Amino acid sequence: MNRENSKAPHTVDVLVSPRGSLEILSQAEVARLQDASHGGLYELFRRCSLAVLNSGSHTDDAMLILEQYHNFDIQIIQRTRGFKLKISNAPAGAFVDGEMIKGIKELLFAVLRDVVYIGTEIEESGNFDLRDSKSITNAVFHILRNARILDTRSSTNLVVCLGGHSISRKEYDYTKEVGYELGLRGLNICTGCGPGAMKGPMKGATIGHSKQRIRNGRYIGISEPSIIAAESPNPIVNHLVIMPDIEKRLEAFVRAGHGIVVFPGGPGTAEEILFLLGVFLHPDNAGQDYPLIFTGPRESETYFRLIDNFICQTLGPKVKEFYRIIIGDSPAVAQEMARGIGCVRQRRRINGDAFYFNWLLRIEKEYQVPFAPTHENMRSLRLRKGIEQYELAANLRRAFSGIVAGNIKDNGIRAIKQHGPFEIQGDTAIIKPLDILLQTFVAQNRMKLTSNDYSPCYRIVS
């Protein structure tokens, strides 16, 4: 174990054999993983691996994490009958008595599997045109299938749970209660894989599953490279998949899931809500059954009323038909979700759609193509009345995506330090409720885990 000084994190050097997802690599794949150039996969693999090994971290500042473990390194050691990972200066919390924790080891090789597959089969193979909407959906399907997320043996039973990583203790306990009730009803859990509202439902579901003697419970975590460092996989995750970007991550949620529960959160949760509502607002998705429930403890009622007001003021009152708000009643949430998923099952039978992947849901390219949260792009967002509702929702989602980047993502934090806060402008009817919502997030410490001294990464321009 290395101890450079009293303030430096404790680290471990180790050789690790494959476990779970990927047992062998080609020479070409090894070369890509060792390549630190712009076209190589080394830095991507290194960052995602560090996030997995740093599970349980008490900071969500990706730049700080990368700086703390700047000496962390991971290399492929090719051998005649396979390979090993040579890991240097890894977070000591990933090990017990010098041995890597089995769950973390499985997630580490899931990262390797996805980095290799996306780099070679999705982005470089020429089989997918990632500028075309249908091809993007096809790529999402192939990534999920390769990760064995799509279970053809089970019926519709996957509940996506969304919400913030920076939530109060009462809110966290409530997410566990909801997860427990979902688990009792045989429902599996999918989240963004991190702490807070992503960990709580999984933790609760493990108890519900145990009581029902369900031994193959699925706790799926879906992440992406720019967020995983700030939201390291929680220890309950037993299926991890890394999507190429936030847009494909969000599409994976709605394609693979059968119902969605939204807990309290911050700008990232608002981004997810706007993605969902923007998709549901598209005329081609009329008649789609997709249960969407906003829920939290009694203490969070004001929060959801604020979210409800913001949505209605910006997108119009019609959006209320797509979701239901249930406060402080975890059994009612699970009962309503189970009923809604029954409707999903029936609708997919009628439409001939797959139980394991919602092919018929229309998702416009505005929701699929990655948004780069630069100062220029943030300033140029069209936050105006008079455009299609789903287009406005897409631009509002991008605004929140930029705020998330400025708060916790490495590139976003560096951009803010260099150029100052992002500027967000638009019609008063949209900007004013947006400003109120963001001010409330700040006041309620929902922007970051360490947000008592939060300095906004954005500026509202009237």
C-alpha positions as CSV (number, residue, x, y, z in Angstrom):
1,M,0.0,0.0,0.0
2,N,1.3,3.4,-1.0
3,R,1.1,6.4,1.5
4,E,2.7,9.4,-0.1
5,N,1.6,11.7,2.7
6,S,-1.2,12.0,5.4
7,K,-3.5,13.8,3.0
8,A,-3.0,11.5,0.0
9,P,-5.6,8.8,-0.4
10,H,-4.5,5.2,0.4
11,T,-3.9,3.2,-2.7
12,V,-3.2,-0.3,-3.8
13,D,-1.2,-1.9,-6.7
14,V,-2.5,-5.3,-7.9
15,L,-2.8,-7.7,-10.9
16,V,-6.4,-8.7,-11.6
17,S,-7.7,-11.7,-13.7
18,P,-10.9,-11.3,-15.7
19,R,-14.2,-12.0,-14.0
20,G,-17.7,-12.0,-15.5
21,S,-18.0,-10.0,-18.7
22,L,-14.9,-10.3,-20.9
23,E,-12.4,-13.1,-20.7
24,I,-10.2,-12.6,-23.8
25,L,-9.1,-9.7,-26.0
26,S,-7.8,-9.5,-29.5
27,Q,-4.4,-7.9,-30.2
28,A,-6.1,-5.1,-31.9
29,E,-8.3,-4.4,-28.9
30,V,-5.3,-4.5,-26.6
31,A,-3.6,-2.0,-28.8
32,R,-6.6,0.4,-28.7
33,L,-6.8,0.1,-24.9
34,Q,-3.1,0.9,-24.5
35,D,-3.3,3.8,-27.0
36,A,-3.4,7.2,-25.2
37,S,-3.8,9.2,-28.4
38,H,-7.1,10.9,-29.5
39,G,-8.2,7.7,-31.2
40,G,-7.3,5.4,-28.4
41,L,-9.4,4.0,-25.6
42,Y,-6.9,4.2,-22.8
43,E,-8.0,7.4,-21.1
44,L,-11.7,6.5,-21.4
45,F,-11.1,3.1,-19.9
46,R,-8.8,4.6,-17.2
47,R,-11.4,7.1,-16.1
48,C,-14.4,4.7,-16.0
49,S,-12.3,2.1,-14.2
50,L,-11.3,4.7,-11.5
51,A,-14.9,5.5,-11.0
52,V,-15.8,1.9,-10.4
53,L,-12.9,1.4,-8.0
54,N,-13.8,4.6,-6.1
55,S,-17.3,3.4,-5.2
56,G,-18.5,4.9,-2.0
57,S,-16.7,8.3,-2.5
58,H,-18.1,11.2,-0.6
59,T,-17.5,13.8,-3.4
60,D,-19.2,14.3,-6.7
61,D,-16.6,16.6,-8.1
62,A,-15.2,14.6,-11.0
63,M,-12.2,17.0,-11.5
64,L,-11.2,16.6,-7.8
65,I,-11.4,12.8,-8.0
66,L,-9.2,12.7,-11.1
67,E,-6.7,15.0,-9.4
68,Q,-6.7,13.0,-6.1
69,Y,-5.9,9.9,-8.1
70,H,-3.7,11.4,-10.8
71,N,-1.2,8.6,-10.4
72,F,-3.9,5.9,-11.0
73,D,-3.0,3.7,-14.0
74,I,-4.4,0.6,-15.6
75,Q,-2.7,-1.5,-18.2
76,I,-3.5,-4.7,-20.2
77,I,-1.0,-7.5,-19.7
78,Q,-1.4,-9.8,-22.6
79,R,-0.8,-13.5,-21.9
80,T,-0.9,-16.7,-24.0
81,R,-4.1,-17.9,-22.5
82,G,-5.8,-14.5,-21.9
83,F,-4.9,-11.3,-20.1
84,K,-4.6,-9.5,-16.8
85,L,-5.1,-6.0,-15.7
86,K,-2.1,-4.3,-14.0
87,I,-3.6,-1.7,-11.7
88,S,-1.5,0.9,-10.0
89,N,-2.5,3.4,-7.2
90,A,-6.1,2.2,-7.1
91,P,-8.4,3.4,-4.3
92,A,-7.8,1.1,-1.3
93,G,-11.6,1.0,-0.5
94,A,-12.0,-1.4,-3.4
95,F,-10.0,-4.1,-1.6
96,V,-10.3,-6.4,1.4
97,D,-7.1,-7.8,2.8
98,G,-5.4,-7.1,-0.5
99,E,-8.1,-8.8,-2.7
100,M,-10.4,-6.8,-4.9
101,I,-14.1,-7.0,-3.8
102,K,-15.9,-9.4,-6.1
103,G,-18.7,-7.1,-7.0
104,I,-16.3,-4.3,-7.9
105,K,-14.3,-6.7,-9.9
106,E,-17.3,-7.7,-11.9
107,L,-18.2,-4.1,-12.6
108,L,-14.6,-3.3,-13.6
109,F,-14.8,-5.9,-16.3
110,A,-18.2,-4.7,-17.3
111,V,-16.5,-1.3,-18.0
112,L,-13.9,-3.1,-20.1
113,R,-16.5,-5.0,-22.0
114,D,-18.5,-1.8,-22.9
115,V,-15.5,0.4,-23.7
116,V,-14.2,-2.2,-26.1
117,Y,-17.5,-2.9,-27.7
118,I,-18.5,0.7,-28.1
119,G,-15.1,1.7,-29.4
120,T,-14.8,-1.1,-31.9
121,E,-18.3,-2.3,-32.8
122,I,-20.4,0.9,-32.5
123,E,-18.2,3.9,-33.3
124,E,-15.5,2.5,-35.6
125,S,-17.1,-0.4,-37.4
126,G,-19.1,1.6,-39.9
127,N,-22.2,-0.4,-39.1
128,F,-24.0,2.5,-37.3
129,D,-24.6,6.0,-38.6
130,L,-24.8,7.9,-35.3
131,R,-26.2,10.9,-37.1
132,D,-29.4,8.9,-38.1
133,S,-32.2,8.5,-35.5
134,K,-33.0,4.9,-36.3
135,S,-29.4,3.9,-36.4
136,I,-28.8,5.5,-33.0
137,T,-31.7,3.4,-31.6
138,N,-30.2,0.3,-33.1
139,A,-26.9,1.1,-31.5
140,V,-28.5,1.5,-28.1
141,F,-30.2,-1.9,-28.6
142,H,-26.9,-3.6,-29.5
143,I,-25.0,-2.1,-26.5
144,L,-27.7,-3.3,-24.2
145,R,-27.9,-6.7,-25.8
146,N,-24.1,-7.1,-25.6
147,A,-24.2,-6.2,-21.9
148,R,-27.0,-8.8,-21.4
149,I,-29.4,-6.2,-20.1
150,L,-32.2,-7.3,-22.4
151,D,-33.8,-10.3,-20.7
152,T,-36.0,-12.2,-23.2
153,R,-37.0,-14.8,-20.5
154,S,-38.8,-12.4,-18.2
155,S,-42.0,-10.5,-18.6
156,T,-42.4,-6.7,-18.2
157,N,-41.0,-6.1,-14.7
158,L,-38.2,-3.5,-15.0
159,V,-38.8,-0.2,-13.1
160,V,-36.5,2.7,-13.8
161,C,-35.9,4.8,-10.7
162,L,-34.6,8.3,-11.3
163,G,-33.6,11.0,-8.8
164,G,-30.7,12.9,-7.3
165,H,-27.5,11.7,-5.7
166,S,-27.6,14.7,-3.3
167,I,-30.8,14.2,-1.3
168,S,-31.8,14.4,2.4
169,R,-31.8,11.4,4.7
170,K,-35.6,11.3,4.9
171,E,-35.8,11.3,1.1
172,Y,-33.2,8.5,0.9
173,D,-35.0,6.4,3.4
174,Y,-38.2,6.9,1.4
175,T,-36.5,5.6,-1.8
176,K,-35.7,2.4,0.1
177,E,-39.3,2.0,1.2
178,V,-40.5,2.4,-2.4
179,G,-37.8,-0.1,-3.6
180,Y,-38.9,-2.5,-0.9
181,E,-42.6,-2.4,-2.0
182,L,-41.5,-2.8,-5.7
183,G,-39.4,-5.8,-4.7
184,L,-42.3,-7.4,-2.9
185,R,-44.2,-7.3,-6.1
186,G,-41.5,-9.0,-8.1
187,L,-40.3,-5.9,-9.9
188,N,-36.7,-5.3,-10.8
189,I,-34.8,-2.0,-10.5
190,C,-32.8,0.0,-13.0
191,T,-31.2,3.3,-12.0
192,G,-28.3,5.6,-13.0
193,C,-26.1,3.3,-10.8
194,G,-24.9,6.0,-8.3
195,P,-25.7,6.9,-4.7
196,G,-28.8,8.6,-3.2
197,A,-32.0,8.0,-5.1
198,M,-30.1,5.5,-7.3
199,K,-28.9,3.4,-4.4
200,G,-32.0,3.5,-2.2
201,P,-34.5,1.7,-4.4
202,M,-32.0,-1.1,-5.1
203,K,-31.3,-1.5,-1.4
204,G,-35.0,-1.7,-0.6
205,A,-35.7,-4.1,-3.4
206,T,-33.1,-6.6,-2.2
207,I,-35.1,-7.0,1.0
208,G,-38.4,-7.3,-0.9
209,H,-36.9,-9.9,-3.2
210,S,-35.4,-11.8,-0.3
211,K,-38.8,-12.0,1.4
212,Q,-40.3,-13.3,-1.8
213,R,-37.4,-15.7,-2.2
214,I,-36.5,-14.1,-5.5
215,R,-32.9,-15.1,-6.0
216,N,-32.2,-13.6,-9.4
217,G,-33.2,-10.0,-8.7
218,R,-31.8,-7.5,-11.2
219,Y,-30.3,-4.2,-10.1
220,I,-29.2,-2.6,-13.3
221,G,-27.1,0.5,-13.4
222,I,-26.8,2.5,-16.6
223,S,-24.1,5.2,-16.7
224,E,-21.9,7.1,-19.2
225,P,-18.3,8.2,-19.2
226,S,-18.8,11.9,-18.3
227,I,-21.0,11.2,-15.2
228,I,-19.7,8.0,-13.8
229,A,-16.7,9.6,-11.9
230,A,-19.2,11.8,-10.0
231,E,-21.7,9.0,-9.5
232,S,-19.7,5.8,-8.9
233,P,-21.7,2.6,-9.1
234,N,-23.2,1.7,-5.7
235,P,-22.5,-1.7,-4.2
236,I,-26.0,-3.1,-5.0
237,V,-25.6,-2.9,-8.8
238,N,-25.2,-6.4,-10.3
239,H,-25.6,-5.4,-14.0
240,L,-23.6,-2.4,-15.2
241,V,-23.6,-0.9,-18.7
242,I,-21.7,2.1,-19.9
243,M,-23.5,4.0,-22.7
244,P,-21.5,6.4,-24.9
245,D,-23.2,9.6,-23.7
246,I,-26.0,11.0,-21.6
247,E,-28.5,11.0,-24.6
248,K,-28.0,7.3,-25.3
249,R,-28.2,6.6,-21.5
250,L,-31.6,8.3,-21.3
251,E,-32.8,6.4,-24.4
252,A,-31.7,3.2,-22.8
253,F,-33.8,3.9,-19.8
254,V,-37.0,4.4,-21.7
255,R,-36.4,1.6,-24.3
256,A,-35.5,-1.1,-21.7
257,G,-37.7,0.0,-18.8
258,H,-41.5,-0.7,-18.4
259,G,-42.3,2.1,-15.9
260,I,-40.5,5.0,-14.3
261,V,-40.4,6.4,-10.7
262,V,-38.9,9.8,-10.2
263,F,-37.7,10.8,-6.7
264,P,-36.5,14.2,-5.6
265,G,-33.3,15.5,-7.2
266,G,-31.5,18.4,-8.7
267,P,-30.7,19.6,-12.3
268,G,-29.9,16.1,-13.4
269,T,-33.3,14.8,-12.4
270,A,-34.9,17.8,-14.1
271,E,-33.0,16.9,-17.2
272,E,-34.4,13.4,-17.0
273,I,-37.9,14.6,-16.5
274,L,-37.7,16.9,-19.5
275,F,-36.4,14.1,-21.7
276,L,-39.3,11.8,-20.7
277,L,-42.0,14.5,-21.2
278,G,-40.5,15.6,-24.5
279,V,-40.6,12.1,-25.8
280,F,-44.1,11.5,-24.6
281,L,-45.3,14.8,-26.0
282,H,-44.4,13.7,-29.6
283,P,-47.7,13.1,-31.5
284,D,-46.4,9.7,-32.8
285,N,-46.3,8.5,-29.2
286,A,-50.0,9.1,-28.5
287,G,-51.5,6.0,-27.0
288,Q,-48.2,4.6,-25.6
289,D,-48.7,3.1,-22.1
290,Y,-45.8,4.2,-19.9
291,P,-46.4,4.7,-16.2
292,L,-44.5,7.7,-14.8
293,I,-44.8,8.5,-11.1
294,F,-43.2,11.4,-9.2
295,T,-42.9,10.6,-5.5
296,G,-41.2,11.5,-2.3
297,P,-41.8,11.7,1.5
298,R,-44.2,14.3,3.0
299,E,-41.2,16.6,3.4
300,S,-40.8,16.7,-0.4
301,E,-44.3,17.7,-1.3
302,T,-43.3,21.3,-1.9
303,Y,-40.5,20.2,-4.2
304,F,-42.8,18.2,-6.5
305,R,-45.4,21.1,-6.5
306,L,-42.6,23.3,-7.7
307,I,-41.6,20.8,-10.4
308,D,-45.2,20.5,-11.4
309,N,-45.6,24.2,-11.7
310,F,-42.4,24.6,-13.7
311,I,-43.4,21.9,-16.2
312,C,-46.9,23.3,-16.7
313,Q,-45.7,26.9,-17.0
314,T,-43.1,26.1,-19.6
315,L,-44.6,23.1,-21.6
316,G,-48.3,23.7,-20.9
317,P,-50.9,21.9,-18.7
318,K,-51.3,19.0,-21.2
319,V,-48.1,17.5,-19.8
320,K,-49.9,16.6,-16.5
321,E,-51.6,13.7,-18.3
322,F,-48.3,11.9,-18.6
323,Y,-47.5,11.6,-14.9
324,R,-49.0,11.2,-11.5
325,I,-47.7,12.6,-8.2
326,I,-47.9,10.4,-5.1
327,I,-46.6,11.8,-1.9
328,G,-45.6,9.8,1.2
329,D,-47.3,6.5,0.2
330,S,-44.7,3.9,-0.9
331,P,-47.3,1.0,-1.1
332,A,-49.5,3.2,-3.4
333,V,-46.5,3.9,-5.7
334,A,-45.8,0.2,-6.1
335,Q,-49.4,-0.7,-6.6
336,E,-49.9,2.0,-9.2
337,M,-46.6,0.9,-10.9
338,A,-47.6,-2.7,-11.0
339,R,-51.0,-1.8,-12.5
340,G,-49.4,0.5,-15.1
341,I,-46.9,-2.2,-16.1
342,G,-49.8,-4.6,-16.6
343,C,-51.2,-2.1,-19.1
344,V,-47.8,-1.9,-20.8
345,R,-47.7,-5.7,-21.1
346,Q,-51.1,-5.7,-22.7
347,R,-50.3,-2.9,-25.1
348,R,-47.1,-4.5,-26.3
349,R,-49.0,-7.7,-27.0
350,I,-51.5,-5.8,-29.0
351,N,-48.9,-3.9,-30.9
352,G,-46.5,-6.8,-31.3
353,D,-43.7,-4.9,-29.6
354,A,-40.9,-6.7,-27.7
355,F,-41.3,-6.9,-23.9
356,Y,-37.6,-6.3,-23.4
357,F,-37.1,-3.2,-25.7
358,N,-39.6,-0.6,-26.7
359,W,-39.0,-0.3,-30.5
360,L,-42.2,1.6,-31.2
361,L,-41.5,4.6,-29.0
362,R,-40.6,7.6,-31.3
363,I,-37.6,9.6,-30.1
364,E,-36.6,12.6,-32.2
365,K,-32.9,13.2,-33.1
366,E,-32.9,16.3,-30.9
367,Y,-33.0,13.9,-28.0
368,Q,-30.4,11.5,-29.4
369,V,-27.5,13.6,-30.7
370,P,-25.0,14.6,-28.0
371,F,-25.2,18.1,-26.8
372,A,-21.9,19.8,-26.1
373,P,-22.4,22.2,-23.1
374,T,-20.1,24.9,-24.3
375,H,-20.6,28.6,-23.4
376,E,-21.7,29.3,-27.0
377,N,-24.1,26.4,-27.2
378,M,-25.7,27.2,-23.8
379,R,-26.1,30.9,-24.8
380,S,-27.7,29.9,-28.1
381,L,-30.4,27.6,-26.7
382,R,-33.9,28.4,-28.1
383,L,-36.0,28.8,-24.9
384,R,-38.9,30.4,-26.6
385,K,-42.7,30.1,-26.8
386,G,-44.1,29.2,-30.2
387,I,-41.9,26.3,-31.0
388,E,-43.1,22.7,-30.8
389,Q,-43.5,21.5,-27.2
390,Y,-41.2,18.5,-27.6
391,E,-38.6,20.8,-29.2
392,L,-38.8,23.3,-26.3
393,A,-38.5,20.3,-23.8
394,A,-35.4,19.2,-25.7
395,N,-33.8,22.7,-25.3
396,L,-34.7,22.9,-21.6
397,R,-33.2,19.5,-21.2
398,R,-30.0,20.7,-22.8
399,A,-29.9,23.7,-20.4
400,F,-30.1,21.4,-17.4
401,S,-27.5,19.1,-19.0
402,G,-25.1,22.0,-19.2
403,I,-25.7,22.9,-15.5
404,V,-25.0,19.3,-14.5
405,A,-21.7,19.5,-16.5
406,G,-20.7,22.7,-14.9
407,N,-21.5,21.3,-11.4
408,I,-19.9,17.9,-11.4
409,K,-18.3,16.9,-14.8
410,D,-14.6,17.3,-15.3
411,N,-14.8,19.2,-18.7
412,G,-17.7,21.4,-17.5
413,I,-15.9,22.4,-14.3
414,R,-12.8,23.3,-16.2
415,A,-14.8,25.3,-18.7
416,I,-16.5,27.3,-15.9
417,K,-13.1,28.0,-14.2
418,Q,-11.7,29.2,-17.5
419,H,-14.6,31.3,-18.9
420,G,-17.0,31.9,-16.0
421,P,-20.6,30.8,-15.7
422,F,-22.8,29.6,-18.6
423,E,-25.3,32.2,-19.7
424,I,-28.9,31.1,-20.2
425,Q,-31.4,33.3,-22.0
426,G,-34.9,33.2,-23.5
427,D,-38.5,34.3,-23.2
428,T,-39.4,35.7,-19.8
429,A,-42.3,33.2,-19.6
430,I,-39.7,30.4,-19.6
431,I,-36.7,31.9,-18.0
432,K,-38.5,33.2,-14.9
433,P,-39.9,29.8,-13.8
434,L,-36.5,28.3,-14.7
435,D,-34.7,30.8,-12.5
436,I,-37.1,30.1,-9.6
437,L,-36.6,26.3,-9.9
438,L,-32.8,26.7,-10.0
439,Q,-32.8,29.0,-7.0
440,T,-34.8,26.4,-5.0
441,F,-32.3,23.7,-6.0
442,V,-29.5,25.9,-4.6
443,A,-31.5,26.7,-1.4
444,Q,-32.3,23.0,-0.8
445,N,-28.6,21.9,-1.4
446,R,-29.6,19.8,-4.4
447,M,-26.9,21.0,-6.8
448,K,-24.0,19.1,-5.4
449,L,-23.1,16.8,-2.4
450,T,-21.0,19.6,-1.0
451,S,-23.3,22.5,-1.9
452,N,-23.3,24.6,1.3
453,D,-20.8,26.9,-0.4
454,Y,-22.2,26.4,-3.9
455,S,-21.2,28.9,-6.5
456,P,-23.6,28.8,-9.5
457,C,-22.1,27.6,-12.8
458,Y,-24.8,29.5,-14.7
459,R,-26.2,33.0,-15.0
460,I,-29.8,33.7,-16.1
461,V,-29.9,36.5,-18.7
462,S,-33.2,38.3,-19.0
